[in-house]
């Protein structure tokens, strides 16, 4: 996995950057003359085939959805209507719901007019494969001459993140990340690095795997968000232990209950 560097063209390892005020070393990002910044988890939102919830708020609700996730777009989860949600592919729907729940858990409001310096990093075990296959099937059925544009939109794995960024007013960095393994860990680590470098005020980092979505809202310590869910480092450790997103969710549920 590549490392993100300070935007200054004069950046050198081990020297502070005057643009972002962060000093970069080989293994981390540091304040000039100070220790490494703590990055905290301010909120977690998830949705699976059986339930959805918010970790810090202790919410856990069974799902009676038919698999389309339409109920989330009808029942007031979003602060304002999600434009053209009917055309979204499944990965985009899962991403939108996961992000909405994470922002709700963090107590962060948003609106159609407001833009915020928040970035988003996502990953997936399948990328855009399902949409790619659907697009090619439509192309073949149309005589291999044309396919529908609303299918083409989602043939990039970053499309789901773009839809979320537009709706939630996210103006920070946007990145789709792939890794040979432990991709959720990599997404969390990259988001943590970007916060250390001052590239955003907060970051959303998460994954969509199959019928599950899990998103974390990360902020610097002391950024005004309550630390109810531990550090980003702890989140990475839990991600490493979980074989599925559901496993990671269960670890945070046990943490909130005071279990080991």
C-alpha positions, 0 to 999 in steps of 0.5 A, spaced: 500 500 500 502 506 498 503 512 503 500 519 502 505 525 502 504 532 504 502 536 498 508 541 499 513 540 493 518 542 497 517 536 502 522 532 505 522 526 510 523 528 517 522 535 516 516 539 518 511 542 512 509 549 513 503 548 509 500 543 513 504 543 520 505 536 520 512 533 520 513 526 516 517 520 518 518 514 515 513 510 520 508 516 521 506 523 522 508 527 527 507 534 530 513 538 530 516 538 536 511 533 539 508 526 539 504 522 534 497 525 534 491 520 536 486 519 531 479 517 534 473 513 532 467 518 533 462 513 530 460 507 526 455 505 522 453 498 519 448 494 515 447 487 514 442 482 511 439 481 518 440 488 521 443 495 522 445 499 527 450 505 530 455 502 535 456 508 540 449 510 540 448 502 542 442 502 536 441 495 533 435 494 529 433 487 525 432 488 518 425 487 515 428 489 508 427 485 502 434 486 500 433 492 495 435 497 501 429 501 499 426 502 506 432 506 508 431 511 503 424 512 505 424 512 512 428 518 514 435 515 515 437 521 510 437 528 512 434 530 505 432 525 499 437 522 496 437 524 489 436 518 484 437 513 489 433 508 484 438 508 479 444 506 485 447 499 484 447 495 490 454 497 492 452 504 492 446 503 496 450 499 501 455 505 502 450 510 502 446 507 508 453 505 512 455 512 511 449 515 513 449 511 520 456 512 521 455 520 521 448 519 525 452 515 530 458 521 530 452 526 531 454 530 525 449 533 521 449 535 514 444 538 508 444 539 501 447 546 502 453 545 506 459 542 504 464 539 509 472 538 509 471 530 510 474 525 506 472 518 504 476 512 503 472 505 501 474 498 499 470 492 497 472 484 496 469 485 489 470 492 487 465 493 481 464 486 478 457 485 479 455 492 476 461 490 470 457 484 469 450 487 469 453 492 464 456 487 459 450 483 459 446 489 457 451 490 452 450 483 449 443 483 449 443 490 445 447 487 440 454 489 442 453 496 440 450 500 446 448 499 453 445 503 458 448 509 461 445 508 468 449 502 468 456 504 465 456 509 471 457 504 476 462 500 472 468 504 477 469 501 484 469 509 486 462 510 483 459 508 490 464 513 494 462 519 489 455 518 490 456 518 497 460 524 497 455 528 493 449 527 497 453 528 504 457 534 502 464 531 503 469 535 500 475 532 503 479 526 499 476 521 496 479 514 495 477 507 493 483 502 496 485 495 494 489 491 498 491 483 497 488 482 504 486 486 510 483 491 505 479 494 511 485 495 515 488 498 509 483 503 509 483 505 516 490 506 516 490 510 510 485 514 513 489 515 519 495 517 515 491 522 511 488 525 518 495 526 521 497 530 514 492 535 515 488 533 509 481 533 512 478 535 518 475 528 519 475 521 515 470 516 513 473 509 512 469 503 511 468 497 506 462 493 502 463 486 502 457 482 499 451 484 503 454 488 508 457 495 509 461 498 515 463 505 516 468 508 521 468 516 522 475 518 524 477 525 527 483 527 531 483 527 538 480 533 541 476 535 535 470 536 538 467 529 537 466 524 543 471 518 544 466 513 545 469 507 541 476 508 542 482 509 537 483 508 530 489 503 532 484 499 536 479 499 530 485 496 525 486 491 530 479 489 531 479 489 523 485 484 523 481 479 527 475 479 524 474 474 518 468 478 515 465 485 516 460 482 521 465 479 525 468 486 526 461 489 528 460 484 533 467 486 536 465 493 537 458 491 540 462 486 545 466 492 547 460 497 548 457 492 553 464 492 557 465 485 554 472 482 552 
